[in-house]
Amino acid sequence: MTRFKLNLLTAALMAGGLSVASTAMAQQAEDQTEASETPQENLEIIEVKGFSTSLIQSLNQKRFSDTVTEQLSADDLGGLPDVSMADALTRLPGISAVRTGGQAAEINIRGLSGDFVFSTLNGREQVSTSGSRSIEFDQYPSELISSAAVYKSPKASLIEGGVAGTVQLQTASPLSMQEEQKFSMNMRGMYNDRASEIPDGEEFGHRISFSYQTKLLDDTLGVALGFARLYQPSSAVQFIGFASATERELDNADSAPCVTGQSDPNCEWVSEGFEMQHKGGEETRNGYMAVVEWAPTDNFKLKADGFLSKFDSEAFARGFRIKFDGARANITNPVLLDDYMVGGNLSYANGSFIRAELVNDDNRDYDQVASYGINADWQMTDNLSVNIDISQSRAESDFRNGLLWSLVAEDANAATAVFDTNISMSYLLHGLDLPDVAFNQADKFTDINYVMASKYGIYPYQNEDKLNAWRMDFTYALDNDYIASISWGIRQSERTYSNDRSVFEYGSDSSFLRGQPPLKLTADMVEVVDFEGEFAYFPSYLKIDLDKALNAWFPGGIPQPVQTWGPGNPGVINGPGAGSDYSWTMTESGEVYEDVTSAYVMVNLDMMLGKLPVTGNVGVRRVDTEQASTTLQQVTMDIVDPDTLEVLDVRGDPTLGAQYITDNAGLVNDWYRPDVLVDKYTNYLPSLNLNFKLSDNQQLRFAAAKVMGRAPINRLFANANINVEEVKSSLNPDTGAIESEKSVATITGNSTNSPYLRPFLATQYDISYEHYFEETDGAFVAALFYKNIDSFVEEQALANYDFAGNGFNVPSEVKSYVYDEDGELVLDGDGAPLYVVLPTENGTYKVAVNNAKGGYIRGLELAYTQIYDFLPAPFNGLGISASYSFTETEITRTIGGGVYTDKLPGLSENVATLTVFWERDGFETRLSSRYRDAFVSTQVGVNEQTVNYDAELVMDFQASYDINENLGMVFQVNNLTDAPTKSYFGDKALTGTIQYFGRQFFLGATYTF
């Protein structure tokens, strides 16, 4: 073990991984000589070997930071043991993760969700493939990241955007390493112990990484190259309950009748249904990193770096989706919890759409993120330095959500398929344990004499997000007893986000359409699948070979999705006048533009307050934002008969800007005008950070700041729309009767996105005490924080919204066109399309608003790290790193549709981590655990739904052995106890998700020189 004594400025710069020009070093050396007798010179940087290295490096960086931060450091590229940076960051105090598919993907900081977290790579803002502000950390291989910092209190020079905090990721700096060159290789095989339960599940995967760093030309040129590959199976077995969506009188015990549609307390809530599924697939991530640094002189350095990550996922979901149709199905023996139905018997009633859908979904997601930049750092004079940075961040996502659904027929061999209405089922929820389920059709679920493919659909999302930015930062050093330097700078960024939607649909998930008939399955297309383990009592189902089924269903070629108005859209002037309305693919496609100019000035403090050394900074940042969105605005006029005043038609009004807009299918619509909506605003963000050096090993920090965070970029897109449900009808060739999918068409609306959404704003305060141990290595840190959130962007779902009463032009009835068994429109005696008239009903209208219902978030954080090198051998290699945070808030959020929560999304009151490790003679082993109690987030059911996630404890284990100085072996187990994800709707008795992912085992080798 070696200890170095450095003054405060040198220590801070080294801890931050920064290089120092020789002129500055010379001045610093003079200062050190003049003050060599002061206590400040006894500050220590600790250097040790093994896993402890990263912990102590992190403490050093935290110790000498000028703000309240948490630090994460790797001993070398590839030194972090975690699969992604999300896993790595959850080891820090106050930081937790939301698991997706068993992997940590989104992080929460101090009780705020990922939408409030701002992230940078090498100091540059990063865009995301998800369309949100939060980057998807699983796209950043930990093997290519050398360090990370979480700024919990900002300073004026930091890019704005982090209400919860700012995460800074750093790749390598080859000129900063002590060696002339470094090479590192990491190879690990992977095994998932639940994959064998998944049909076509892949059990084995691998992780491979290489990195090389070198210094050339007398240490004036540095080069770093890195590659990391992850191939892993994704496996899960799950039960997902759906939110309560229907009000109905069930107990007949209320003093007044149930009035549906008004959240009447005399009504009971019925769930939409549930899912029982196997999920599996393969995930492949290839990451690339390159850095070139050139320092031809001691006062100038030029750095170019690039990062590229390609993440491809091919996933499937197979099993059942059970739909109750609680408004119309027969319900007997309901089991009620307060006003919620948690069990009972359900059966078919005339006109209802209760059903068991056999699901064979196929989802493919191809994502890519890239970041490139050039940075010039010039010490112009002894006092003045300038830093110039130019960068681009780009993200692309191509997500294809494909589904193949099947229903049970009376006889799949009949000439005309008839939906089997002999349906009865029962269920009983058991809270966070699996429910009881029973189906009278269970034997038919695996019989191709009954099961027929009824619907195929594909719904792609194609997103692209690109940000170009430049910035200039200046620092002028002063020679006085109070101000060390003054910093100022300017930054400008231009961001463009685009979203493209398209669709292809055939058939129905609730009935058999004669115009789009179901597919008769054959034995070579299917395989019977049984559930296993805890889920073994669930009914078996048919796994369908998607390619074989589609080739048989569409022998002329599988149709591809298109962006289209749809032939049934009333604004189309060259269509058949009947068919599906897919105008949402047009109105939900477009672009968002965001231009930001920011400038700051910051005074860096270094003074004595009596005998107490004080450092820190005070500054202000001005942010000018212009955000805009493309949109299609409906501008119509009535064509009126001048004699009778009868409305003959509705067409686009050219005086209001209506244009002929042609879709990808050649359909022309004249109801809309293209427009761009623009909003501008300015924010001022003051900040203060003070560090009081109480003694050589103790310090007190205080910070205060105004912070902001913009709404997710995809929420700024102006895609407000009203949708009238399309109901298809068919002609029964045997009886001649017209049969409709539903007896009523539901009107829904959505205006949750808007370019006029303003940022989240908050005022925050931090105070922390840090004690660094003298006789051993480690520290104890205690912190208090308080955030006053001024406002939120809140989404509200207004059930049974009165669209007509609120000024929307919606119909009271719609035409349901009739198709024959060949998919052709049936014509009446006059040669016009035959239709039936169905009434409409009000559905849900979703809106987003900037509300003023903010409030406080406050909490306590404790962190303790110690290496017990004072113990006798062999216990002197023992160490502990632990943290605990408590967070509370007065903010409440309400979700409609019968689901209510009083918790802020992402907030767990208690979050704790514990890592126990031991090192001796090249052998290392550690056991890590991460705990968070209940929190609110979203899950995907039929649609995205907000749920309460239950508390979870996730444990990981790792052991490694260095065979020699270059070669080592490693064994690792993630999710050691196969901890599931469990969620519920407000009350634990209302089951949300029960999902098991399995354990991941890694075995491999590392090689370095």
N, C-alpha and C positions, 0 to 999 in steps of 0.2 A: 504494500500500500504506500502511495506517495502523496504528499500534501504540498501544495504550492501556495505561496503568500503573494497576493496581488492587491492593488488598490481597487477601489470600488468601480471606477470607470473601466479599467481593463477587465475586471471580472464580469461586469455586465456585458461588455462586448463579446467576450469569449463565450459566456453562457448563451448569448443570443446567436452564436454561430456567425458573427460578423467579422469581416476583415478590416484592418485599420491601416491607413496610409502612413508612410514613414514619418511625414512631417508631424502628423498628430501623435504618433508614438514617441517622437523625440520630445515634443512638448510634455507629454504625459510622463516621460522618464524624468524630466526636470522637476515636475511637480512631485513625483514620488521621492526624489532625492531630498527636496526641501522639507517634505513632511514625513520622512521615514520614521520618525519617532512617535507619530500619532497612533492612537489605537486603531484608527481606520485601516492601517496597513496590515493588520493581522487577520483580515478576512481570508477565508480559505475556500479553495476549490478542491473537492474530493475526487480522487480518481481510483477506482477499484476495477476488478475484473469479474466476469460472470454476469448472471442475470442482474445482480446488484448494480451493475454499471448503468443500465438504463434508468433505474430508480434514482440513483444519486445524481446523474446528469439532469434528470427532470427537476430534482430539488434545487440544483444549482441554478438552472434557468429560471425557476420560479422565484428564487431568492433575490436574484439581481434584475428581475423585470421591473419596469417602472409603472406597471398597473397590476390589478388583481387578475392573475392568470393561473391556469393549470397547464402543466407541461408534460409532454410525452416524448421520450427520446429513445432511439435505437442505438445499440452499440455500433452498428454498421448497417448498410443497406441489406435488407433481408433479415435483420435482427429481431424485428417484431414477430411474435409467434402467432398473431391473429390472422384469421382468414381475410378480414377487411378492416378498414380504418374505423368502421362503426364499432366492431368488437373491441378494438384497441382503446378507443376513447371512453368506453363505458368503465374502464378501470379508474377513471378520474372522479373526484368528489363532485356530487351534484349532477352527474350525467348518467342517463339511462337510455335504453334502446327499445324500440318497437321491433319485434321479430316478425319477419315476413318469410314464410316457408322455412322457419326454423333458424334463419340467419338474421343477425342484427343489420338493419338497413337504414333506419332513420334514428337519429339521436334526439333526445329531449334534454334541455338544459334548464335547471332550476324550475321545473314544473311547467315549462312551455314547450310546445310541440315543435316539430321540425320546421314548420312554416315561419317560426320566429328566429331560426338559426341562420346566420349568414356565414358563408364559407369562401375561403380563398385558397389558391394554390400558388406558392411562391409570391404571395402578396397581391394576387390578381383575382378579381371576382370571377366565379365560375358559374356557368349556366348548367341546366339539368335536363335530362331526358324526360323527366316526369312532368314538365311544364310548371313546376313550382319553384320557389326560391331555394328550397332545401335540396342540396345535391344528394344523390344516392350514393352513400359511402361504400356500398358493396362494389361499386365500379372502380374503386381506388385500391389497388393491391397494396397491402401493408409492406410487401417486400420492396416496393419502389419509393417508399416514403421514409425519410431519415428522421423527421421530427414533426411534432404537431403541438400547437398551442391553442388553448381555449381562453379567449379574452372575455372575462366576465364583467369587467369595467372597461369602457372604451377610452381612447384618447383622440384628440382632434385629428391626428394624422391617419387614423384608421378609416377605411372605407365604411360609410354608413350602411346600415341594413340589419344589424343584429340586435333585436329587442331582448332575446334570451341570452345571446352571446355570439361571439365571432370565432369560428374555427379557422386557424391558419395551418395549412399543410405545407411542408417543405420537402423538395427533392434535394439531391446531393449538391455539394459545393466542392469539387475536387481540389481546388487550390487551398481549401481550408484544412485538408487532412495532413497529418504529420508524415505519413509514409509516402514514398515515391509512387507506389501503385498498390492497388487492392483488387483482388478477385474473390467473388463469393458465388457459390452455387448451392442451391437448396432443391432437393428432390424428395417428394413424399407421396406414397401411395395412400389411398383413402378407401374406407369401407363404411357403408351405412347399414346398421343392423335391422332396419325396418323395411328396406327396399324389397326383401324377399316376399313381403306381404302384398306388394303392389304388382298387378299384372303388367308385364313388360318393364317392371322396375329395374333400374341399373344399380347394382350393388357397389361397384368399384369406380373410383375416380383417382385423380392425381393433382398434385401441385408441383410446379417446376419454376425455378427462377434462377437467373444469372445476372450478375452485375460486375462491371469493371470500371475502375477509376485509375487515372494516371496523371502525373505531372511531367511536362516536357519543357524543352528549351529553357533550362535553368529555372525551372519552376515558374515560368511566366505563362505557360499554356496548360490548362487543365481540361481533361475530357472524362466524362462519365457516361456509361451506357448501361441500360438495364432492360431486362425482359422478365415478365412473370406470367405464367399460365396457370389457370385453374380450370379443371374439368371435374364437375361433381354432379352426382345424381341428386335430384330433388324428390323426396318421398314424404307423403303424409297420408294419414287416414283420419277422416274427420266427420263430425256431425255439426251442422250449422243450422241453428234455429233462425227463423225469419222474424222480423219485427211485427208487432201487433198492428194490423192495418185496417181492421173492420170492426165497427161497433154493431152490437146486436143484443137484443134482450134474451138472456139465457136463464136467469134465476127466478124471474117472475116474482121477485120479493120486494120490488121497489114500490113506493107509494104512488109513483106517477109512471106513465108509460115511457119507454125508451124512445128518444128522438135522435135518430142517427144523423151524423154529419155535423154535430155541434159539440162534440166532446161531452155529451150528456152524462152526468154521474149516475143516471139510472140505467145506463147501458154497460155492457161488458165488452171487453176487447178480445178479438179472435186473431191469432197469428195468421200470416199469409201461408205458412207451411214450414218445411224444413228440407235439408239435404243430407244424404248419407253417401259419402264418396271416397274413392281412392284418388289420390293425386300423385302424379309422378312426372318425370321428365329429366332433361339434361341441361345443365348450365355450363357454358364455356366462356371464360374470360381471358383475353390476351391483352396484357398491358406492356407498353413500351415507354422508355424514358431516355432522353439524351440531353446532355449538358456540355457546353463548350465555354470555358472561361479564358479570357486573355487579359493579362496584366503587364503590358509592356514597360510601364514605369511604376514607381511606388505610389503614385497618386492617381492612378487611373485604372479602372477595370471594366471590361466589357463582357457581358454574359448573355449567351443565347441558350434557351432551353425549350424543350418540347415534351409533351406528355400525351399519350394516346391510349385509350382503353376501349376495347371492343367486347361487348357483353351480349352473348346470344343465348336465348332461352327457348327451349321447345318443351312445352308442358301439356299434360292432358289431365282431364278430370272425368271420372267414370263412376256411375252409380245411379242414384235416384234424386230427383227433385219432386217433392210432394207438395201439391197445391191444394189448399183447403176450400177456396171460394167460400169463406165464412159467411158471406152475406146471403147465399142461396142454398148451400148444402144442408142436408138434414143433420142436426146435432142432437145427440141424446147422451144422457149421463155426463154432462159437463163437469169437470173438476175445476173449481174456481179458487183463485188466490186473490183476495180483494176483488178487483174488477177485471181480472185477467184469467182467461181460460188456459190452463196448463195441462189439460188432458180431457179425454172424452171419446165418444164414438161418432164418426162422421160417415155419411153415405150420400149417394147420388140422389138429387131431387131434380125434378123436371126443370130444365133451363139452367141448371148449375154447371159449373166447369171444374168440379173436384176431379182430381186425376193424380196418377203416379206417372211421372215422366222418366223414362230411362235415358240417362245422359251419357253422351260420348263427346265431350268438348275437346277441342284441339286448339291450343293457343301458342302463337309464335311471336317472339319479341326480339328484335334485332336493334341493339342500342350501341351508340358510339359517342364518346366524349373526347374532345381534343383541346389542348391548351398550348399555345405557343407565345413566346415573348422574347424581347431583347431589352436588356437593362444596361445602362451606362452609369457608372459611379465615378465622379471626378472631384478630387480635392483641389479646388481651383487655387486657393491660397491657404495660408496657415489657418485662417478663420472660416473661410467660406467653402462649402461643399454643395454639389448639386447631384441629384439623381434623376435620370430620365428613363421612363419605362414605356414601352409600346407592346401591346398584347392583343391576342384574340382567343376567345373561348367559344367553342362550338359544340353543340350536342344534336344528335339525330336519333330518332326513334321510329321504328316501323313495327307496330303491334297489330297482329292479325288475330282477332278474337273469333274463332270458328266454332260452330256447334252443330251437333247432329242429335236430334231428340227423337225418341220413339214412344209410341203409345200402345196400349193393349186393344186389339180388335176382337170382335165376336168370333170371327173366323178369318185368319189371314189368307186362306186359300179361296175365299169367295170371290166372285167376279167383281163385286163392288164392296170395298172395305167399309165396315160399319164399326164405329167406336163402341167399345164395350162399356155400357153404363151400369153394369152390375158391379158397383164399386162400394166397398165399405172398408173402413180402416179405424184403428184405435191407437191412441198414444197416451203416454203419461210422462211428463218431464220430471227429472230428478235433479234439477238444479245443475250443479257442476259435475254430476255424474251422467253417464249415458242414459237415455230414456228407454222406456218400454215402447215397442212398436209392434203392430200386427196388421196384416193385409189379407183380405180374402182372395186377392189375385196373385199371391206369392208364387204359386206353382206355375202360373202363366208367364212370369217375368223371365223365365229361362227357356221358353218354348217358342220356336219360330213359327209355329202354327197359330200364334196369337200376337206376338210382338211384331210391329211394323214401324219402319222409320217414317216419321210424319213431317219433320221439318229439318231443313238445312239452312244455315245462315252464316254469313261472315261479315264482320263489322270492323274494318281496319281503322286504326288511328295512326296517322303519320304526322309527326311533329319535327320541327327544326327550330333551333334556338341558337342565335349567333350574337356575340357581343364583341365589338371592337373598342379598345380603350387606350388612352395615353395619359400619362401623368408626369408632372415635374415637381420635385421636392427640393427645397433649399434649407440649409442649416448654417447659421452664422454663430460661431463660438465667441463668447464674451469672456473677459477677464475681470470678474468682480466677485464679491462674496455672496451674491444672491442668485444671479441668473447664469447658468452655465452656457446656454445658447438659446437662440430663437429659431424656430422652424416655421416655414410657410410653404404652401404648395397649391397646385391646381390639378384637377382631374376631369376628364371628359370621356363619356362613354356613349355609344350608340348600340342599342339592342333591338333585334328584330326576331319576333317569335311567330311562327306560322303553324297552322293546324289544318289538316285536310282529312275529311271524313268521306267514306264511301260505304256501299252496302250491296249485298245480294241476299235475297230471301226467297225461299221456296217452301210452300206448305204451311202447316200450322202446328203449334205445340199444344193445342187444346182440343183439336178435332181432326177428322180426316176430310180434306177438301177434295171435292170431286173434280174441280178444275185443276188442282195440283195434287194428284193422287199420291198416296204413300207408296213406299218401296216394300215389296215382298222380299224378306231376307232369306238367304240360302245358307246351308250348313257351312259352306266354305268361308262365309263372311263373319261368322260369330264364334265366340268361345264363352263358355259358362265360367263366371268368376264368383268365388266365395269370399266373404269377409272372414278375417282371422283374428285371433287374440281377443282383446276386450270387445271387439265388434262382431264376433263370430255369429251372434244370434240375428244379425241383420239379414234380410233376404238376399239370395243370390241374384245375379243379373247377367245380361248378355253384353260382353265386350264386342264391339263392332269394328271390323277393319274398315277404316274410313275410306281408303283408296278404292277398295273393292266395291263398297257400297255406292260411292259417288260415280264410279265408272259405270255401274249398272243402272243407276238412276238417271244419269245424263250421258247416254251412249254417244251423243254427238259432240261431247266435250264438256268439261265442268265449267259452268259460267263463272265469270270473275266479277268482283264488286266494281261498281261505278259510282261516281258522284253525280247525282241526278235529282231533278225535281220529282220524278215519279209520274207515271201516266195519269194518276188520279188527282194530281194537284190542280186546284181550280184555276190557277193562274196560267196554266199551260195552254197555248193557243194552237198547237199542232199535234196534240195527242188524241187518243181514242175517247177521252172524256170519262174514263173509268179505269180503276186499277189502284195500285198502291200510291200513297203520298209519301215521298222520301225527301221532302223539301228541307228537312233538318240537315241532310248531308251538305246542302248548299249554305244554309244560314249558319251552321256551326263550323264552316271552313272560312279561314281568313287570316289576317295578320294583326299583330300588336307591335307598336313601335314605342320605344322608351329611350329618350335622350336625357342624360343627366350631366350637369356641370356642377362641380363642387370645388370649394376653395376653403383653406383653413389657415389659421395662424396659431402657433403654440409656443409658449414660453416654458423652457426646461429649467427647473429649479435645482439648485445645489447650494445649500446654505446651512448656517448654524442658528438654531433657535435656542438661545442661551448656550448650554453645552450639548444640546441635542442636535445631531446631524439630521437634516431634512432634505430629501430629494423628491422629485416628482415633476408634474407639468400642469399647466392650466392653458386652456385654449378654447376656440370656438370654430365650428365648421358650418359653412353656409352651403345649402343644397338646393339647386334649382332643377325641377323635374318637369319634363313635358312627356305626357303619355297619350297615345292615340290608338285607335282601333278601327279597322275596316268594319263595315256593317252593310247589311241589305235591309233597307227600310221599306215596309209595305206602304205604298201610296196608290190607293184605288179610288175609283169613282163609279157611281151607279149609272148604267145606261137605262134611261127611263122612256117609256112610251109617252109622247107628248099629249096624247088624247086621254089615255086611261090612267096615266101616271104610274103604271105598273113597272116595276123594276125588271127589265128584260135580261140584263147581264151585269156583271161586275168586271171592269177592266182597269188596267193601270192608267193613272192620270199623268199624261206627258207634261202638263203644266207644273206638276210637282216633282218632275224629274224621273218619272218611270221610264225604264229602258227595256229593250228586248235582251234578255239574258239567256244564253244557250248553255245547256249542261253538256256533260261528256257523252250523253246518250243521244244528243241532237234535239232534245225537247226545248222549246222556247217559251219563256215565261215573261209576261209584261207587267207584273204586279209590283215590281221592286225597283228602287233606285239605289245604286252603290253610293256609299258615303264614308267619310272618315270623321270620327268623333274625337275631339282633342280636349285635354285638360292640362292645366299648368298650375304649379304651386311651388312655394319656397318654404324651406324649414331652416331654422337656426338651432344648432346643437352644441351647447356649451359643455365643457367637461373639466373635471379637476381630479388629479391624482396626487396624493401626498404619502410619502413613506418616511416614517420616523424611526431612526436607528436607536433603539433603546439601549442596546449593548452590542458587543461583538457578535452575539448569536441570537439576538432578539430584535424584532422590528414590528411596528404597528403601521397598518395601512388604512387610509381613508380615501374613498372615491365618491364622486357625485357626477351625474351626467344626465343629459337629455338624449334619448335614443329613439330611433325610428326604424320601422321595418315595413316595406311595401307589401301589398297583397301579392299572392302568387301571380306570376306573369300570365298564366292562362286565365286567371280570374278577371283580367283587364279586357278580355275580348268581348265585344258587344254582340252577344248572340241570343238576345231575348227572343223567345218564340212561344207561340201557342200551338198546341197539337190536339187535333180531334182524332180520337182513335179510329182506325180503319177496321171495320167489321165485314168479313167476307161471308157471302151466302152461296149456297150450291143447290142444284136441282137434283132431287132424288129420282133416279130414272125408274125406280120401281113404283113409287107412289105418286110421283109428280109433285110432291110437296117441296116447298122452299124451306131450307134449313139454314139458319144463321149461326155463326160461331157464338155470338152473344146477343142478348135481347136489348142491349143499350150500349151506346158509344160514349166513352169517358173523355172529357175535356181536361187536359193538363197544360201547365205552363211553366216556364223557367226563365227567370231573369237574375240568376245568381251571379252573372258576370257583368261587369261594367267598367269602362275606362274612367269613370268618375269616382271609383273607389279610392279613398285617400289612405295614407299609411297608418299603420299602428304607431302610436306614440306613447312614450313612457318616460317618467322621471325615476331615476334609481340612485340608491345609496348603498355603499359597501363599507364595512369596517372589518379588519381581520388582524389577528395576532399570530405571528410566526416565531417558533422557537426551534432553533437548529442545535442539535446535540453536539457537545464538545468532546466527550470522552468516547463516543461511538458515532456511527454514521446514521443519520436519520433526522427526522423533524416531527414536530407536532404543530398543527395549524388549526385555528378556530376562526370562523368567519360568520358574520351576520349580514344579511342583505335585505333590502326593501325596495320593491318596484311598485310605482303607482302607475297603472295602465290607464291612459286617458280615454282610449276608445278601441273598439274592435270592429273588424268586418265580420258581421254575424249573418249566418244563413238561417232563414226561417222557412219552414214548410207549412203552408196554410191549407189545411184540409178542407175539402168541400167549399172551395173558394167560389164566390159568386162572380164569374167572369163577366157576364152580361151586365150585372149591376154596377160593376166597376169600370164600364166603358169599353170593354173588349167586344169586337165584332165577331161573335161566335154564333153558330147555328143552334136552334132548338131541336132540330132533327137533321138526320143525314140519310143519304142514299146508300144502301148496301147492295152492290151489284151482284148479280147471280151468274155463276159460271157452271158450265157443264163438266162432265167427267174428263173431257179432253183439255180442260183449261181455257176454253173459249167462252166469250160472253154469250149469254142466252139472249136472243132478241124477242121482242114482243110482236104482236100482230102487225104493227106499223113499221117494223124493222128497226126500232130503237132498242137500246140496251134495256133489258129487264132488271128491275130493282125492287127492293122493299124499303120502306121508310122506317127508320128506327129512331127513337128519342135519344137525346143526349143527356148526360148527367155531369154535374160539376165534380172535378177531381181536385188534385193538389196543385197549388201554385207555389213554386219555390222562388224566394227573393233573397237578395243580399243587401245589407244596409251598413253604413257607418254609424254605429250607435254610440251614444255617450255613456253607456253603462259599463264603465271600467271598474277599477277598484285596485286593491293592493294585492301583491304577492310578496310574502316575506318568509324568511327561513333562517336556518342555522346549518352550517357545514363544519364537520370535524374530519381531520385527516391525520393519520399517524403512520409513520414509516420508521423502522429501526432494523439495523443489522446487528445481531448480538455477537459481535466479534470479541467481546470481553469474556464470553463463556469458555469453559475448558473444552478442548477437543473431545469429541467431534462436533459438539454443539455450537462451536463458534462460527459455523457456516449457516446458522439458522437466521431467518429474517421474517418480518411481517410488514405488509402494507395494507392498511385498512382505511376505510372512509365511511362516513355516515352523514346524511343530510335529511333535514326535516323542512318541509315546505307547506305553507298553508295560504289560502286565499279567500277573499270575500266574494270573488267573481263567480257568478252562476251562469250556466248556459242551459237553454231549454231546446229540446228537439221535439218536433210535433209528431203526429201519427201514433200517439199512444206511448211514445218512449220519452222519458224525462230523465234528466241528469242534473245534479247540482255541482258537478265537477268540471273544471277547466280541462279541455283536451290536452293530454300529455302529462298531467300533474299526478304524481305519486307523492303522498305525504311523506313516506319513509323510503329512502333509497340507501342501500349499504353495499359495500364491496369488501372482500377479505381475500388476501393472497398470503398463503404461508409457503415459504420456500426454504430450501436447504441446499448448500453447495459445499462440495469437498472433493479435492483432488480430481477435478475435471468432471465430476458427476453433479448434475443439478436436477432437482425435482421441485415441482410446485403444484399446489392445489388452489384454484381460484373460484370464487363464488360471487355472484351478482344477484342481489335481491331488490325487488321493487314491489311495493304494495299496490292495491287496486288503482287503476287509472282509466281514463276515457280515451278511446281512439276509434278508428273506423275499421270495418271489416266488409268484405264483399259477400252479399247473399244474392238475392235476385238483383238488387241494386246495392250501391254502397250504403251502409247503414252504420249509425253510431252506436257503440256498445260500451259497457264497462268491462274492462279486462281484469281478471282476478289477479291477486298477488302471484308472483312467480320467483322461484329460486333456480338459477341456472349455474351449474358447476362444470368446470373444465379441469383437466389434469394434463400435466406435461412432465416428461423426464427426458434427460439428454445426457450423453457421455462423450467427452472428448477423447478419442482414441489416441490422437497426438495433436501437435500444434495446429494441424491443418484439417484433419478429418474428425467428424463427430457424427453420432447417431442420435435420433430423436424419436420419441414415441409420444403421441398426443391423443387425448379423448375430449371431444367437445360434446356438451350436453350430457354429462356423465350419468345423470339419473333419468335420462329420457323425459325431461320435464315438458309437459304439454302446455299448449296455450289454451286458456279457458276464458270465456267471456259470458256476459249476461246483460239483460236489459233492465237496468235500475235495481232490480231485486234478483238475488242469486237463484231464486226459484224459476226465473224466466230465462231459460238456457239460450245462450248465443252460440259460441263456438266451443267445441271440444276437439282439439287437433293434436295429434302425436306425430313427431317428425323423426324420431329415432336418434341413436347416438352416431357420431362420426368418429372413426378411428383413423389415425394417421401414423404411418411408420416410414421413416426415411433417413436421409443422410445430408450432412452439410460439409462443404469443402471450401476452405479459404486459404489464400496466401497473399 
